[in-house]
């Protein structure tokens, strides 16, 4: 899923809540490649179009930076609103001696660290017991926290599990900034007695991050949407990464109130009718957005598609995405999504104009270069961010244009790609053939919608002469039915 500026939403352990007339999605960034990059939020009125609000607080401020580099990593963010104080309360996992609490008068920014940690009611050995994953919820006006208590004193097995843990539930104080009363594993009212239920053997290849409650638009039963990080879709290394996908699906219930198993198929679609929203909406700081460049672009592959997947074929291949100008004017910008983990050298982006496909593939042909832009290693993110190439050249409707992507490094560089006319893999299919693997090779396949009409070409590294048994095959090949995620601004 991409923001209106074309960036992949870099959210891990994220959650969606409804605040101030809009849906607010907030989660941990990992694109900077450090232990803690900050917590970003995005706003939407329809759960489809998401605009970035920037970070909830400055992750580089001394006290905050020290806190969030320690145990807990300021993970599992949860925001609740307290109507009595008119404050938004942000809970974060920060290791011993308890959860870190931030407050703000706005749900999207300005969060300030409170001086007191939120302690938990059951922690018999504070030196070796540590609170872990947790969730905070307000039920009928009362706040609750459900948390895991991790015992690091009783060491786990050589392979798994590395520690022992138990689950507890506890009430919150009236200001929602601390816990109160006893911690229990079974309580008689809102949830007792609890019965364990497995609704997915592996959470569809990911990890649950939250449940969004959507009231019925007709006054009936609410709809509950399960949200999960799908780590299995991320080709770059690490359990916490910036390229993974997200899954949202409606929870369905059996007659006894238990939850039906999750549907992990990539082809699953659901329709939810949202209730009418009020007219008071969150004000997005003007310094935090580019005005939705990708969403409003005159030409492009489509920012709204949800079937993009990551292809990490650079530098094994150079890629050439062609497209046609749909209008006459000044081509100010061309954007493309890139991600890299520790790139060793530049990636060069070249916007060009060419006469026709036959000429483009001919030996010794030279295109007209409109702009060249080098993405240096320090400017790369492990998130699939939209890289904007400034162009500033006049184009005419019908012009044949293209974007060349060439990496001279030795580490993988990823692009966003989707199938357009043929069934292709809906997730990362491994390094075979540079990731150009058809969907029928995998269990899951999908016939995707039409693209912009451009053609994608790939040229293998150092392939500079005719190939094949008879020496008549071009060193550049069409990647049939495939398109990169790109956009162009024509004014």
N, C-alpha and C positions, 0 to 999 in steps of 0.2 A: 504494500500500500504506500502511496506517495503523497507528499504534501502538495499544496497548490504551487509551490516553487519548484516542484520536480524532484525533490529529495526523497529517498526512501525514508520512511518514518523509523528513526533509530531509537527504538523503545524496547528495553528489556525489563521484565518484572513490572510491566505497565498495567494500568487500570483505567477504565473509563467510568466517569461519574457525571451527573447532571448538576451543573452549578450555573447560576446567573443567566438562565435562558439559553444555555448552550451545553452541548456535551463536551466534556473536557477529558482528553486522553493524556496521561502523563506517565513517564517512565524513564529509566536510566539510559543515558547515552553511553556508548562505548566506541564511537567513531574516532576519538582522539588517540586511542590505543593505550591509554593510561589506566590505572586501577579505578579511578573515579573521574569521569568527564563532566558530571553534572546531571541534573534532572530536567528534561525538557517537557513542555506541554504543547498540545495542539487543540484547537477549537473547531467545532462543527455543529451545524444545525440539523444535518441529515444523516450523520454517521458514515458519509461517503466522502465528502469534500472537507479536508482537514488543512487548517492554516496554522503555522507555527507561531507560538507566543514567545519563544526563547526559553531561557532557563529560569527555574523557580528561584534560584539564588546563585550568588557568585561562588563557583567551586574552588576558586583560587585564593579566596580570603583566608588568612592564616589559620584562624581557629577552625573554620569549616574544613579547610584542606587537611589539617591534622586529624580531625575527627573522621573524615570520610576515607582516609587512607588506612585506617585501622581495621580491627575486626568488625565484620558486618558490612563494611564498604558503603554505608548509607544506602543499603538496598531495600527492596520491597516497599516502595513508597505507598502510603495510603493517606488520603486527604478526607477529613470530615468537617462539616460546617457546624459551628455552635451558634444558634440564633440568639442566645442570651448575651454573648460577648461580641457578636457580629464578626467573629474571627474564623478563618479557615485554619485548621490544625493539621499539620503534616507530621506523620509518624514515619521514622526511619529506623532500620536495624543498624545499630552501631556497636554491637558487642556489649561487654560488661561496662558499667553496672546496670544498664537498662536501655530502653529505646530512646533515641534522640527526638526531641520535639521542636518543630519550627512553627511559627504563626505568621499570618498575614491578613490584611483586610481585603486582599484580592486573591482569587484562586490561581492566578497565572503568574504572579511575580511578587517580589518584595518580602520573601519569607525570612524571618529572623530567628536565630537559634535561641531557645529558651535556656535559662541557666540550670534548670533542674531536669534530670533524666526521669523518664517514666519507668518505675520499677515494677517487677512482676511479683505476684503473691507467693509463688512457690519457686524458690531457688536455694535449696539447702546448702549448696557449696558454691558461693559466689566466685571463688577463685578458679573453679574448674567447670562450673555450670554456665552455659551461655544460651541466651535466648536466640532462637533462629527464625525461620520463616514464620510469618504471622499475617493476620488479617484483622482489620478494625471495621466495625459496622455499627450503625445506629438503628436499633429496632424499637419502634414505638417510643421514640424519644430518649431511650437509654442506650448508652454506649457500651460495647463489648469488644474484647480482644480475644482472639483465639491464637495461641502461639505454641511453637515447639520448644521444648527445653532440651538442650543438647548436653550430654554428660561426656566431657573430655577426660575425666579421671579414669573411668572404666573403658580402657582402650578396646577398640573393635578388632576385627580379624585382620589378617595380613592383606587380604584383598577387599572384602566387604563384609558388613558395613564398617566404616572407619570410626564410628562412635555409636553411642546409645542415645535415643531420644524418645520423649513422651509428649503428648498433646494436652494442653490445658485451656480452660476458658475462664475469663474473669471480667467483672464489670469495670467500667471507667468512672472516674469522678465526673461531677456535673459539668466541669469545663472541658471535658474530653481530653485532658492533658496528662492524666496519670491513671493508675489503676486503684481499685479499692475493693475491700472485702476479700473473701477467700478465693483461691484458685481451685477449680474443680475440673475433673475429666468427664464427669457426667452431671448434668444439672436437670432438675425436674420440670422446668417451665418451657423456655424457648426451644429446647433441644433435647429433652430427655425421654427415655434413655437413648443414647446414640447407638446406632448399628452401622458398622463399617460396610460400605458398598463400593465396589469397583465398577466404574462406568467406562473405563478404557484401560487396556493393558499397559499402554505407554503414552497416554494422553496424546494420541495421534502424532507421536514423534516429538513431543514437546513437553511443556510444563504449564499447568494452569496458573493464571495470574489474577483472575478476578471474575466476578459475575456482575453484569449490568442489568438492573431492573428497569423495565420500560412499562409504565402504567398502560392499561388498556385504553385505546382511543374511544371505546364505546362504553366504558364503565365496567367491563367484565374482568376476567382474570389477567393479571400482569404477565408479561413475557420476560423470561430470564435468558440472557445471552451469555454463554460461556466464552471466555477470552483466554487464549493460550499463546505462549511463544512457541513457535515450531522450529526448534534448533536444528532439526534434521535437514532443513532446507539451506543451511549456511555452509558454503564450501570452504571458507577460511577457518583457521584453527581456533579452538578455545570454546569452553562451555558458555562463556559470556562474550558475545560478539555482536556486531552491528549490522550483519547482513541477513539475519534470519527472518522468516516470514511470521505472520500472525494468523491465527484461525479464530473465527467468530461463528458460533452456531447456537441455535435455539435449543434450550433444554426442554425435553419432553418427559412427561411423567406417566408412570403406571397408575392403575386404579388405587393402589395402596399408598400412593404418595412418593414412592421411590422413583429415582431418575432412570430413564431408559439409557442404554449404552450410547456413547458418542458415535457419530458417523464420521469416520476419518477419510472418506473419499474426497479427492480434490474437486470432483464435479458437483459436490453438494451445493445447492442454492436454497435460500430461504427468503421469504418476503415478510417484512415487519411493518405494520402501519404505525407511524409515530403519532403520539398525541400532539395536539396543538401546543406550541410554545408561547411563552409570554413575550412581550416586546422589549424587555430589558435584557440586553446581551452584554457579554464580556467585551470590554474595549481592548483591542489588541494594540500594544505600543507600536507606533509607526516605524520605529527603528528596528523592529524584529522581523520585518517581512519585505519581500521584493515585489509585493503586489500581485502574487500569483502568476509569475511569468509563464510557467509551463502550462497551467490551466487555461490561460488566455492566449496562448501562442497561435499565430495564424496557420502554421504548418507543424506537423509532428506525427509521431507514432501513436499518440493518445496517452494522456496522463492518467486517465480514469481506469484503464485496464487493470485487472487484478491477476492476470495470468502471466505476468513477467516472471522469469526465473533468472538465476545468475549463471553466466557463462564466463569461465576464467581461462579462456584460450590464449590471451596475451601473456607473454611475448611469443608463445609457440606459433601464433598466427598474427598477421596484421589484418585489420578489418577495414572495409570500405563500405559505408552505408550511403546509397544514392537516394535522391528524392527530387521532386519537381516543385518549382515555385508556383504557388497557387494565385499569386497576385504580383502586381508591379509596385515597386517601392524600394525602400532602403532596408537591406537585410542587416539588422543591427547586431543580432546575437544568434548563435547556434549553441544549444545545450545538449550534453550527453551525460549519462550516469556512469561513474567509474568508482571502483573501490580497490584498495590494495593494502596488504599487510606487510609493512617494512619494505617498500619498493627500493630497489638499488640504483635506479636511474630515472631519467625523465620519460614521460609519455608525451609524444608529440601529436597534437590535433591539428589537422589541416582542412579548412573549408575550401572547396574548389568548384569550378564550373567546367563542364565538358560538353563536347558536341553531341555524341550519341554513344550507346553502349558498345557498338562495334569498335569505334575509335578508342574508347577508354581501355579496352582489353588488348589493343594492338601493340605490338612491340615498338618501342621508341616514342610512343605517344606522350605528349606533354599537356597536362591540363592547365587551366588558368587558375592560379592560386589567388583566392580572395582573402585568406587570413591564415596565419600559423600561430599556434599557442602551445607553449611547453608547460606541462604540469610537472612540477618538481617533486621529489620525494617528500619534502616537508609540507607540501600543500595537499598531500593525499590523506584520505580518511579511510578507515576500515568500513565506514558506512557508505552506502551507495549514493553518494551525493551528486547533485547535478553540477557539472563543470560547465561554466559559461564561456564561450569563445567570442570575444568581441570581433565584429566583422566590419560593419560600416560601409558596405558596397551596394550599389544599385543593382537590382535584379528585375527581370521582366517575367511576366506570367508565362509559364511553359519552359523556363530555363531548366536545364539539367544540372543539378547541383549534387554535391556529395560531401561526406565527412570521412577523412582518413584517420585511423587510430593506429599509431605505431609505437611500440615499447622497445627500448634498447636495454632494459634491465634484465634480470634473471629470475625474478620472483613473479608469481602469478598476479595478473591484473584482471579484475572482473568487470563485465558490463551487464546491463539488464537486457534480456532478450525474450522474445515471445514468438510462438508459431503463428502463422497467418493463414496458410491454405492447407496444411497437412497436419496429421496428428503428431505431436511432439511431446517430449518429456515435460511434465509439469514441475519438476524439481531438478536439482543438481544431479547429473548423471555420471559424475566422475570425470577423470581426465582423458578417458578414451576419445580419440579423434577430436581433441580439444574441447570436449563437452558438447560437440555437435551430434547428439545421440537422439535418434527418433523415439517417440513415445512408446512404440510397440516393443522396444527393448526392455522397458520397465513394466511393472504391473499396472501402473496408472498411466493413462494417456488421455489426451484431450484434443479435440478439433477446435482450434481457436478462431476468433473472428478475423475479418479482413483487416489488413494494415493500411498504411498510407499509399501503397502502390510502388514504393521504392524497392530496389534490389540490394541485398547484402552480399558482398564478396569477401573471400578470405584468401590470404596468400601465406603459405608456410614460410617459416623463417629460412632465409638464405636460398629460397627457391627463385632463381633468377633466369632459368633457361627452360626450354620446352622439355616436357616430361613424357613418360609412357614408353612402351615397347617400340613404337614406331616414331617416337620423337615428335608427336603432333599434338600433344596435350598442353594447354596453357598452364603456367605456374600459378595463375589466379583462378579460383573456382567460385561459381555462384553457390551460396548457401540457400538452397531452395526453400521457399516458404518460411523464411525467418526474417525478423526485423529487430534492430536495436531500439532501445528507448531513447528518443531524441526529440528536440523541438527547435523551431526557428521563429524569430520575431521579425516581421516585415512591417515597416511603418511607412 
